[in-house]
Amino acid sequence: MRALLFACVCLAALGATGCQAAYTSIRKTGDNQYLLTRTKQGPFSVYGNLYACKASADGGSLTCTEVAEP
């Protein structure tokens, strides 16, 4: 019974961690064009995505499309 309770607590703690994400790099590649790297961390792995972004004419926002993912 204790082992079952311990396993349930461990699974609940693992599920509560969630997936964390951070933007780790932004590089200008041309006029109003950027490459953006986003790193995600799951409970058992870390992986990243690469985005190609274009800034709006007024510089107020970025429009991004995913270039590559693992």
Residue pairs with C-beta under 8 A, 6 or more apart in sequence:
14 43
17 43
19 40
19 41
19 42
19 43
20 40
20 41
21 38
21 39
21 40
21 41
22 38
22 39
23 36
23 37
23 38
23 39
24 37
24 38
24 39
24 48
25 35
25 36
25 37
26 34
26 35
26 36
26 37
27 34
27 35
28 34
29 35
29 52
32 54
32 55
32 57
33 52
33 53
33 54
33 55
34 52
34 53
34 54
34 55
34 62
35 50
35 51
35 52
35 53
35 67
36 50
36 51
36 52
36 53
36 62
36 64
37 48
37 49
37 50
37 51
38 48
38 49
38 51
39 46
39 47
39 48
40 46
40 47
40 48
40 49
47 69
47 70
48 69
48 70
49 66
49 68
49 69
49 70
50 66
50 67
50 68
50 69
51 64
51 65
51 66
51 67
52 64
52 65
52 67
53 62
53 63
53 64
53 65
54 62
54 63
54 64
55 61
55 62
56 62
56 63
